[in-house]
Amino acid sequence: ALRAGWRATSFALETLVGVADVDGAAFWTLVADLDAPIDGDASDDATCEARVDEAGRRALGDDGRARALGLARGARAYSPRLASFRTMAAALSDASGGCCRVELGGAV
């Protein structure tokens, strides 16, 4: 299970799923970026989404992958997988309040 200090919004989780699809190393870069302390308040949805979006762009770099992720996320392409992951995590995890698990390259 992955425990982190950010809000587990659908936008954030779909961004994590999308980045993991593209680049496993970028996924962990994004996790570290989202878990880093921030200046100011990111509690409202717009500020939170902007922070997640910028972190995803930094993790993927400037080669068009971030733009493709934005388009896929805008189309909610990762929503069904996110729902599936939440269901699996609930069935496989004894952690209360957990919603997700990380599986990259066959490793959990």
N, CA, C and O atoms as CSV, one atom per row, in Angstrom:
chain,resi,resn,atom,element,x,y,z
A,1,ALA,N,N,0.848,-1.187,0.000
A,1,ALA,CA,C,0.000,0.000,0.000
A,1,ALA,C,C,0.882,1.234,0.000
A,1,ALA,O,O,1.963,1.247,0.588
A,2,LEU,N,N,0.415,2.239,-0.650
A,2,LEU,CA,C,1.128,3.514,-0.711
A,2,LEU,C,C,0.416,4.489,0.197
A,2,LEU,O,O,-0.771,4.761,0.015
A,3,ARG,N,N,1.126,5.014,1.167
A,3,ARG,CA,C,0.555,6.032,2.045
A,3,ARG,C,C,1.254,7.337,1.720
A,3,ARG,O,O,2.481,7.407,1.662
A,4,ALA,N,N,0.462,8.356,1.511
A,4,ALA,CA,C,1.045,9.632,1.110
A,4,ALA,C,C,0.292,10.776,1.766
A,4,ALA,O,O,-0.809,10.603,2.289
A,5,GLY,N,N,0.907,11.944,1.727
A,5,GLY,CA,C,0.348,13.106,2.392
A,5,GLY,C,C,-0.498,14.001,1.519
A,5,GLY,O,O,-0.755,15.145,1.895
A,6,TRP,N,N,-0.942,13.531,0.370
A,6,TRP,CA,C,-1.803,14.368,-0.461
A,6,TRP,C,C,-3.223,13.822,-0.445
A,6,TRP,O,O,-3.467,12.679,-0.057
A,7,ARG,N,N,-4.161,14.677,-0.881
A,7,ARG,CA,C,-5.557,14.237,-0.958
A,7,ARG,C,C,-5.712,13.278,-2.132
A,7,ARG,O,O,-5.229,13.548,-3.231
A,8,ALA,N,N,-6.375,12.179,-1.896
A,8,ALA,CA,C,-6.555,11.157,-2.932
A,8,ALA,C,C,-7.776,11.475,-3.788
A,8,ALA,O,O,-8.750,10.722,-3.803
A,9,THR,N,N,-7.714,12.595,-4.496
A,9,THR,CA,C,-8.807,12.954,-5.399
A,9,THR,C,C,-8.730,12.080,-6.645
A,9,THR,O,O,-7.675,11.528,-6.959
A,10,SER,N,N,-9.836,11.958,-7.345
A,10,SER,CA,C,-9.824,11.194,-8.597
A,10,SER,C,C,-8.817,11.786,-9.573
A,10,SER,O,O,-8.128,11.046,-10.275
A,11,PHE,N,N,-8.724,13.112,-9.626
A,11,PHE,CA,C,-7.784,13.773,-10.533
A,11,PHE,C,C,-6.352,13.345,-10.215
A,11,PHE,O,O,-5.593,12.994,-11.118
A,12,ALA,N,N,-5.986,13.375,-8.940
A,12,ALA,CA,C,-4.626,12.987,-8.548
A,12,ALA,C,C,-4.366,11.518,-8.856
A,12,ALA,O,O,-3.312,11.169,-9.389
A,13,LEU,N,N,-5.318,10.662,-8.523
A,13,LEU,CA,C,-5.119,9.231,-8.740
A,13,LEU,C,C,-5.097,8.883,-10.223
A,13,LEU,O,O,-4.317,8.027,-10.640
A,14,GLU,N,N,-5.938,9.528,-11.024
A,14,GLU,CA,C,-5.909,9.292,-12.472
A,14,GLU,C,C,-4.584,9.774,-13.059
A,14,GLU,O,O,-4.054,9.158,-13.984
A,15,THR,N,N,-4.052,10.863,-12.530
A,15,THR,CA,C,-2.742,11.345,-12.985
A,15,THR,C,C,-1.666,10.320,-12.653
A,15,THR,O,O,-0.808,10.032,-13.487
A,16,LEU,N,N,-1.703,9.770,-11.452
A,16,LEU,CA,C,-0.731,8.750,-11.066
A,16,LEU,C,C,-0.832,7.514,-11.951
A,16,LEU,O,O,0.188,6.975,-12.380
A,17,VAL,N,N,-2.054,7.061,-12.229
A,17,VAL,CA,C,-2.244,5.898,-13.102
A,17,VAL,C,C,-1.703,6.193,-14.498
A,17,VAL,O,O,-1.020,5.356,-15.089
A,18,GLY,N,N,-2.003,7.366,-15.022
A,18,GLY,CA,C,-1.543,7.737,-16.361
A,18,GLY,C,C,-0.034,7.833,-16.453
A,18,GLY,O,O,0.561,7.356,-17.419
A,19,VAL,N,N,0.591,8.446,-15.459
A,19,VAL,CA,C,2.052,8.561,-15.459
A,19,VAL,C,C,2.679,7.174,-15.347
A,19,VAL,O,O,3.676,6.898,-16.015
A,20,ALA,N,N,2.116,6.301,-14.519
A,20,ALA,CA,C,2.648,4.939,-14.383
A,20,ALA,C,C,2.579,4.185,-15.702
A,20,ALA,O,O,3.470,3.394,-16.009
A,21,ASP,N,N,1.528,4.422,-16.490
A,21,ASP,CA,C,1.414,3.776,-17.801
A,21,ASP,C,C,2.536,4.191,-18.739
A,21,ASP,O,O,3.007,3.396,-19.551
A,22,VAL,N,N,2.952,5.426,-18.621
A,22,VAL,CA,C,3.941,5.982,-19.543
A,22,VAL,C,C,5.368,5.676,-19.106
A,22,VAL,O,O,6.210,5.323,-19.932
A,23,ASP,N,N,5.644,5.811,-17.808
A,23,ASP,CA,C,7.032,5.741,-17.345
A,23,ASP,C,C,7.053,5.419,-15.848
A,23,ASP,O,O,6.661,6.247,-15.025
A,24,GLY,N,N,7.510,4.222,-15.504
A,24,GLY,CA,C,7.556,3.812,-14.104
A,24,GLY,C,C,8.405,4.711,-13.235
A,24,GLY,O,O,8.028,5.006,-12.101
A,25,ALA,N,N,9.547,5.156,-13.743
A,25,ALA,CA,C,10.407,6.047,-12.964
A,25,ALA,C,C,9.725,7.393,-12.743
A,25,ALA,O,O,9.846,7.982,-11.669
A,26,ALA,N,N,9.015,7.877,-13.747
A,26,ALA,CA,C,8.297,9.150,-13.616
A,26,ALA,C,C,7.195,9.044,-12.567
A,26,ALA,O,O,6.885,10.024,-11.889
A,27,PHE,N,N,6.599,7.852,-12.431
A,27,PHE,CA,C,5.583,7.646,-11.398
A,27,PHE,C,C,6.163,7.965,-10.027
A,27,PHE,O,O,5.559,8.705,-9.250
A,28,TRP,N,N,7.339,7.405,-9.728
A,28,TRP,CA,C,7.925,7.623,-8.407
A,28,TRP,C,C,8.384,9.062,-8.238
A,28,TRP,O,O,8.355,9.592,-7.128
A,29,THR,N,N,8.806,9.699,-9.323
A,29,THR,CA,C,9.136,11.127,-9.267
A,29,THR,C,C,7.892,11.922,-8.894
A,29,THR,O,O,7.955,12.830,-8.066
A,30,LEU,N,N,6.764,11.581,-9.506
A,30,LEU,CA,C,5.502,12.261,-9.211
A,30,LEU,C,C,5.080,12.022,-7.764
A,30,LEU,O,O,4.655,12.958,-7.087
A,31,VAL,N,N,5.191,10.792,-7.281
A,31,VAL,CA,C,4.845,10.489,-5.890
A,31,VAL,C,C,5.662,11.359,-4.943
A,31,VAL,O,O,5.111,11.958,-4.020
A,32,ALA,N,N,6.974,11.432,-5.166
A,32,ALA,CA,C,7.840,12.235,-4.301
A,32,ALA,C,C,7.464,13.709,-4.371
A,32,ALA,O,O,7.444,14.394,-3.349
A,33,ASP,N,N,7.166,14.197,-5.565
A,33,ASP,CA,C,6.792,15.600,-5.742
A,33,ASP,C,C,5.490,15.911,-5.004
A,33,ASP,O,O,5.394,16.927,-4.315
A,34,LEU,N,N,4.502,15.052,-5.145
A,34,LEU,CA,C,3.218,15.286,-4.478
A,34,LEU,C,C,3.330,15.170,-2.963
A,34,LEU,O,O,2.568,15.802,-2.232
A,35,ASP,N,N,4.271,14.371,-2.494
A,35,ASP,CA,C,4.425,14.165,-1.057
A,35,ASP,C,C,5.296,15.229,-0.396
A,35,ASP,O,O,5.371,15.288,0.832
A,36,ALA,N,N,5.953,16.067,-1.192
A,36,ALA,CA,C,6.816,17.116,-0.645
A,36,ALA,C,C,5.969,18.208,0.008
A,36,ALA,O,O,4.853,18.478,-0.435
A,37,PRO,N,N,6.497,18.835,1.061
A,37,PRO,CA,C,5.766,19.943,1.682
A,37,PRO,C,C,5.544,21.068,0.667
A,37,PRO,O,O,6.369,21.283,-0.220
A,38,ILE,N,N,4.436,21.774,0.805
A,38,ILE,CA,C,4.141,22.874,-0.109
A,38,ILE,C,C,4.000,24.170,0.668
A,38,ILE,O,O,3.675,24.175,1.855
A,39,ASP,N,N,4.248,25.254,-0.024
A,39,ASP,CA,C,4.003,26.575,0.540
A,39,ASP,C,C,2.570,26.954,0.215
A,39,ASP,O,O,2.121,26.763,-0.915
A,40,GLY,N,N,1.861,27.477,1.167
A,40,GLY,CA,C,0.503,27.934,0.903
A,40,GLY,C,C,-0.521,26.843,1.122
A,40,GLY,O,O,-0.230,25.780,1.671
A,41,ASP,N,N,-1.732,27.138,0.675
A,41,ASP,CA,C,-2.872,26.258,0.893
A,41,ASP,C,C,-3.319,25.668,-0.435
A,41,ASP,O,O,-3.617,26.404,-1.376
A,42,ALA,N,N,-3.365,24.357,-0.513
A,42,ALA,CA,C,-3.831,23.688,-1.734
A,42,ALA,C,C,-5.085,22.877,-1.435
A,42,ALA,O,O,-5.324,21.836,-2.048
A,43,SER,N,N,-5.884,23.364,-0.485
A,43,SER,CA,C,-7.038,22.575,-0.065
A,43,SER,C,C,-8.236,22.696,-0.999
A,43,SER,O,O,-9.083,21.803,-1.021
A,44,ASP,N,N,-8.329,23.780,-1.771
A,44,ASP,CA,C,-9.457,23.862,-2.699
A,44,ASP,C,C,-9.150,23.044,-3.951
A,44,ASP,O,O,-7.988,22.861,-4.315
A,45,ASP,N,N,-10.204,22.554,-4.605
A,45,ASP,CA,C,-10.041,21.630,-5.728
A,45,ASP,C,C,-9.218,22.207,-6.872
A,45,ASP,O,O,-8.366,21.512,-7.425
A,46,ALA,N,N,-9.456,23.465,-7.238
A,46,ALA,CA,C,-8.741,24.063,-8.373
A,46,ALA,C,C,-7.243,24.150,-8.095
A,46,ALA,O,O,-6.434,23.829,-8.965
A,47,THR,N,N,-6.871,24.577,-6.903
A,47,THR,CA,C,-5.456,24.684,-6.545
A,47,THR,C,C,-4.819,23.305,-6.466
A,47,THR,O,O,-3.690,23.108,-6.914
A,48,CYS,N,N,-5.544,22.358,-5.899
A,48,CYS,CA,C,-5.040,20.983,-5.796
A,48,CYS,C,C,-4.807,20.396,-7.189
A,48,CYS,O,O,-3.755,19.812,-7.446
A,49,GLU,N,N,-5.778,20.547,-8.086
A,49,GLU,CA,C,-5.638,20.011,-9.441
A,49,GLU,C,C,-4.501,20.682,-10.192
A,49,GLU,O,O,-3.772,20.019,-10.929
A,50,ALA,N,N,-4.337,21.987,-10.016
A,50,ALA,CA,C,-3.238,22.693,-10.682
A,50,ALA,C,C,-1.892,22.170,-10.184
A,50,ALA,O,O,-0.958,22.005,-10.970
A,51,ARG,N,N,-1.792,21.911,-8.888
A,51,ARG,CA,C,-0.548,21.388,-8.324
A,51,ARG,C,C,-0.261,19.986,-8.862
A,51,ARG,O,O,0.874,19.683,-9.230
A,52,VAL,N,N,-1.273,19.140,-8.909
A,52,VAL,CA,C,-1.106,17.780,-9.431
A,52,VAL,C,C,-0.724,17.826,-10.905
A,52,VAL,O,O,0.164,17.093,-11.339
A,53,ASP,N,N,-1.387,18.679,-11.673
A,53,ASP,CA,C,-1.097,18.805,-13.103
A,53,ASP,C,C,0.344,19.241,-13.331
A,53,ASP,O,O,1.043,18.668,-14.167
A,54,GLU,N,N,0.788,20.248,-12.596
A,54,GLU,CA,C,2.167,20.729,-12.746
A,54,GLU,C,C,3.170,19.652,-12.337
A,54,GLU,O,O,4.193,19.477,-12.998
A,55,ALA,N,N,2.887,18.935,-11.262
A,55,ALA,CA,C,3.783,17.857,-10.822
A,55,ALA,C,C,3.853,16.752,-11.873
A,55,ALA,O,O,4.926,16.201,-12.118
A,56,GLY,N,N,2.730,16.425,-12.490
A,56,GLY,CA,C,2.719,15.424,-13.558
A,56,GLY,C,C,3.533,15.863,-14.754
A,56,GLY,O,O,4.253,15.065,-15.353
A,57,ARG,N,N,3.419,17.138,-15.103
A,57,ARG,CA,C,4.209,17.677,-16.224
A,57,ARG,C,C,5.705,17.610,-15.923
A,57,ARG,O,O,6.503,17.235,-16.782
A,58,ARG,N,N,6.076,17.977,-14.696
A,58,ARG,CA,C,7.495,17.908,-14.316
A,58,ARG,C,C,7.999,16.468,-14.364
A,58,ARG,O,O,9.109,16.213,-14.830
A,59,ALA,N,N,7.194,15.536,-13.887
A,59,ALA,CA,C,7.619,14.131,-13.845
A,59,ALA,C,C,7.824,13.564,-15.243
A,59,ALA,O,O,8.760,12.798,-15.472
A,60,LEU,N,N,6.950,13.937,-16.182
A,60,LEU,CA,C,7.029,13.381,-17.540
A,60,LEU,C,C,7.964,14.153,-18.456
A,60,LEU,O,O,8.402,13.618,-19.475
A,61,GLY,N,N,8.277,15.377,-18.125
A,61,GLY,CA,C,9.167,16.168,-18.968
A,61,GLY,C,C,8.435,16.841,-20.110
A,61,GLY,O,O,7.206,16.908,-20.119
A,62,ASP,N,N,9.184,17.333,-21.063
A,62,ASP,CA,C,8.637,18.184,-22.116
A,62,ASP,C,C,8.580,17.521,-23.485
A,62,ASP,O,O,8.665,18.218,-24.496
A,63,ASP,N,N,8.441,16.213,-23.552
A,63,ASP,CA,C,8.482,15.567,-24.865
A,63,ASP,C,C,7.106,15.182,-25.411
A,63,ASP,O,O,7.010,14.281,-26.245
A,64,GLY,N,N,6.073,15.829,-24.970
A,64,GLY,CA,C,4.736,15.550,-25.481
A,64,GLY,C,C,3.958,14.554,-24.646
A,64,GLY,O,O,2.738,14.453,-24.774
A,65,ARG,N,N,4.659,13.810,-23.783
A,65,ARG,CA,C,3.960,12.823,-22.954
A,65,ARG,C,C,3.009,13.495,-21.972
A,65,ARG,O,O,1.919,12.986,-21.712
A,66,ALA,N,N,3.420,14.639,-21.427
A,66,ALA,CA,C,2.559,15.354,-20.480
A,66,ALA,C,C,1.298,15.858,-21.172
A,66,ALA,O,O,0.213,15.830,-20.592
A,67,ARG,N,N,1.441,16.315,-22.399
A,67,ARG,CA,C,0.271,16.788,-23.152
A,67,ARG,C,C,-0.680,15.629,-23.442
A,67,ARG,O,O,-1.895,15.778,-23.314
A,68,ALA,N,N,-0.140,14.489,-23.827
A,68,ALA,CA,C,-0.969,13.312,-24.089
A,68,ALA,C,C,-1.687,12.862,-22.819
A,68,ALA,O,O,-2.854,12.473,-22.869
A,69,LEU,N,N,-0.998,12.914,-21.688
A,69,LEU,CA,C,-1.628,12.563,-20.421
A,69,LEU,C,C,-2.780,13.514,-20.119
A,69,LEU,O,O,-3.845,13.081,-19.677
A,70,GLY,N,N,-2.573,14.800,-20.354
A,70,GLY,CA,C,-3.632,15.777,-20.118
A,70,GLY,C,C,-4.864,15.494,-20.952
A,70,GLY,O,O,-5.989,15.614,-20.467
A,71,LEU,N,N,-4.657,15.117,-22.208
A,71,LEU,CA,C,-5.790,14.785,-23.080
A,71,LEU,C,C,-6.512,13.531,-22.598
A,71,LEU,O,O,-7.742,13.494,-22.561
A,72,ALA,N,N,-5.752,12.508,-22.230
A,72,ALA,CA,C,-6.361,11.262,-21.743
A,72,ALA,C,C,-7.109,11.495,-20.437
A,72,ALA,O,O,-8.202,10.970,-20.225
A,73,ARG,N,N,-6.505,12.283,-19.578
A,73,ARG,CA,C,-7.143,12.566,-18.288
A,73,ARG,C,C,-8.410,13.394,-18.491
A,73,ARG,O,O,-9.408,13.185,-17.801
A,74,GLY,N,N,-8.370,14.325,-19.427
A,74,GLY,CA,C,-9.549,15.132,-19.736
A,74,GLY,C,C,-10.699,14.298,-20.259
A,74,GLY,O,O,-11.864,14.620,-20.022
A,75,ALA,N,N,-10.382,13.237,-20.963
A,75,ALA,CA,C,-11.406,12.328,-21.488
A,75,ALA,C,C,-11.814,11.289,-20.443
A,75,ALA,O,O,-12.642,10.419,-20.711
A,76,ARG,N,N,-11.227,11.390,-19.258
A,76,ARG,CA,C,-11.492,10.456,-18.153
A,76,ARG,C,C,-11.150,9.022,-18.543
A,76,ARG,O,O,-11.817,8.077,-18.122
A,77,ALA,N,N,-10.101,8.873,-19.353
A,77,ALA,CA,C,-9.697,7.551,-19.840
A,77,ALA,C,C,-9.270,6.616,-18.710
A,77,ALA,O,O,-9.379,5.397,-18.843
A,78,TYR,N,N,-8.790,7.171,-17.609
A,78,TYR,CA,C,-8.291,6.331,-16.521
A,78,TYR,C,C,-9.337,6.061,-15.443
A,78,TYR,O,O,-9.063,5.306,-14.510
A,79,SER,N,N,-10.515,6.648,-15.541
A,79,SER,CA,C,-11.554,6.469,-14.515
A,79,SER,C,C,-11.955,5.012,-14.298
A,79,SER,O,O,-12.031,4.579,-13.149
A,80,PRO,N,N,-12.214,4.236,-15.356
A,80,PRO,CA,C,-12.593,2.833,-15.125
A,80,PRO,C,C,-11.494,2.029,-14.433
A,80,PRO,O,O,-11.781,1.211,-13.558
A,81,ARG,N,N,-10.246,2.255,-14.817
A,81,ARG,CA,C,-9.139,1.534,-14.169
A,81,ARG,C,C,-9.010,1.948,-12.715
A,81,ARG,O,O,-8.740,1.114,-11.851
A,82,LEU,N,N,-9.202,3.239,-12.440
A,82,LEU,CA,C,-9.121,3.713,-11.063
A,82,LEU,C,C,-10.190,3.037,-10.209
A,82,LEU,O,O,-9.909,2.615,-9.087
A,83,ALA,N,N,-11.391,2.932,-10.719
A,83,ALA,CA,C,-12.466,2.248,-9.987
A,83,ALA,C,C,-12.104,0.783,-9.749
A,83,ALA,O,O,-12.364,0.243,-8.673
A,84,SER,N,N,-11.513,0.152,-10.737
A,84,SER,CA,C,-11.088,-1.237,-10.599
A,84,SER,C,C,-10.010,-1.377,-9.534
A,84,SER,O,O,-10.061,-2.291,-8.711
A,85,PHE,N,N,-9.029,-0.468,-9.547
A,85,PHE,CA,C,-7.951,-0.510,-8.555
A,85,PHE,C,C,-8.504,-0.319,-7.145
A,85,PHE,O,O,-8.070,-0.992,-6.210
A,86,ARG,N,N,-9.459,0.598,-6.991
A,86,ARG,CA,C,-10.046,0.829,-5.672
A,86,ARG,C,C,-10.753,-0.430,-5.166
A,86,ARG,O,O,-10.648,-0.772,-3.988
A,87,THR,N,N,-11.461,-1.106,-6.044
A,87,THR,CA,C,-12.166,-2.331,-5.661
A,87,THR,C,C,-11.177,-3.418,-5.258
A,87,THR,O,O,-11.369,-4.089,-4.243
A,88,MET,N,N,-10.115,-3.595,-6.053
A,88,MET,CA,C,-9.101,-4.602,-5.722
A,88,MET,C,C,-8.410,-4.274,-4.410
A,88,MET,O,O,-8.188,-5.162,-3.586
A,89,ALA,N,N,-8.068,-3.009,-4.208
A,89,ALA,CA,C,-7.365,-2.613,-2.989
A,89,ALA,C,C,-8.225,-2.869,-1.759
A,89,ALA,O,O,-7.723,-3.315,-0.728
A,90,ALA,N,N,-9.515,-2.587,-1.867
A,90,ALA,CA,C,-10.415,-2.825,-0.734
A,90,ALA,C,C,-10.486,-4.311,-0.406
A,90,ALA,O,O,-10.559,-4.686,0.764
A,91,ALA,N,N,-10.466,-5.146,-1.419
A,91,ALA,CA,C,-10.555,-6.590,-1.212
A,91,ALA,C,C,-9.243,-7.186,-0.704
A,91,ALA,O,O,-9.256,-8.176,0.028
A,92,LEU,N,N,-8.118,-6.595,-1.084
A,92,LEU,CA,C,-6.815,-7.182,-0.772
A,92,LEU,C,C,-6.100,-6.537,0.400
A,92,LEU,O,O,-5.093,-7.066,0.870
A,93,SER,N,N,-6.597,-5.407,0.881
A,93,SER,CA,C,-5.870,-4.659,1.896
A,93,SER,C,C,-6.625,-4.666,3.209
A,93,SER,O,O,-7.853,-4.586,3.239
A,94,ASP,N,N,-5.873,-4.764,4.298
A,94,ASP,CA,C,-6.494,-4.645,5.608
A,94,ASP,C,C,-6.299,-3.243,6.176
A,94,ASP,O,O,-6.686,-2.978,7.315
A,95,ALA,N,N,-5.703,-2.345,5.395
A,95,ALA,CA,C,-5.466,-0.975,5.844
A,95,ALA,C,C,-6.770,-0.192,5.808
A,95,ALA,O,O,-7.412,-0.088,4.763
A,96,SER,N,N,-7.150,0.347,6.933
A,96,SER,CA,C,-8.385,1.126,6.958
A,96,SER,C,C,-8.159,2.454,6.258
A,96,SER,O,O,-7.116,3.088,6.422
A,97,GLY,N,N,-9.132,2.863,5.486
A,97,GLY,CA,C,-9.040,4.129,4.785
A,97,GLY,C,C,-8.202,4.072,3.530
A,97,GLY,O,O,-8.095,5.074,2.824
A,98,GLY,N,N,-7.601,2.926,3.228
A,98,GLY,CA,C,-6.781,2.830,2.031
A,98,GLY,C,C,-7.649,2.736,0.797
A,98,GLY,O,O,-8.726,2.140,0.827
A,99,CYS,N,N,-7.183,3.322,-0.281
A,99,CYS,CA,C,-7.982,3.250,-1.500
A,99,CYS,C,C,-7.189,2.681,-2.654
A,99,CYS,O,O,-7.761,2.336,-3.688
A,100,CYS,N,N,-5.923,2.581,-2.501
A,100,CYS,CA,C,-5.112,2.237,-3.671
A,100,CYS,C,C,-3.943,1.353,-3.284
A,100,CYS,O,O,-3.568,1.246,-2.117
A,101,ARG,N,N,-3.391,0.735,-4.285
A,101,ARG,CA,C,-2.118,0.053,-4.146
A,101,ARG,C,C,-1.339,0.356,-5.406
A,101,ARG,O,O,-1.911,0.770,-6.415
A,102,VAL,N,N,-0.046,0.152,-5.349
A,102,VAL,CA,C,0.804,0.437,-6.495
A,102,VAL,C,C,1.263,-0.873,-7.092
A,102,VAL,O,O,1.793,-1.731,-6.386
A,103,GLU,N,N,1.064,-1.034,-8.392
A,103,GLU,CA,C,1.548,-2.202,-9.110
A,103,GLU,C,C,2.213,-1.704,-10.379
A,103,GLU,O,O,1.559,-1.151,-11.263
A,104,LEU,N,N,3.528,-1.906,-10.459
A,104,LEU,CA,C,4.302,-1.486,-11.624
A,104,LEU,C,C,5.150,-2.650,-12.085
A,104,LEU,O,O,5.893,-3.233,-11.296
A,105,GLY,N,N,5.046,-2.985,-13.330
A,105,GLY,CA,C,5.864,-4.050,-13.884
A,105,GLY,C,C,5.673,-5.383,-13.184
A,105,GLY,O,O,6.621,-6.157,-13.057
A,106,GLY,N,N,4.463,-5.660,-12.730
A,106,GLY,CA,C,4.170,-6.919,-12.071
A,106,GLY,C,C,4.474,-6.941,-10.589
A,106,GLY,O,O,4.104,-7.896,-9.905
A,107,ALA,N,N,5.136,-5.917,-10.069
A,107,ALA,CA,C,5.435,-5.846,-8.638
A,107,ALA,C,C,4.400,-4.980,-7.945
A,107,ALA,O,O,3.981,-3.953,-8.479
A,108,VAL,N,N,3.990,-5.395,-6.756
A,108,VAL,CA,C,2.980,-4.651,-5.994
A,108,VAL,C,C,3.662,-3.844,-4.921
A,108,VAL,O,O,2.996,-3.141,-4.161
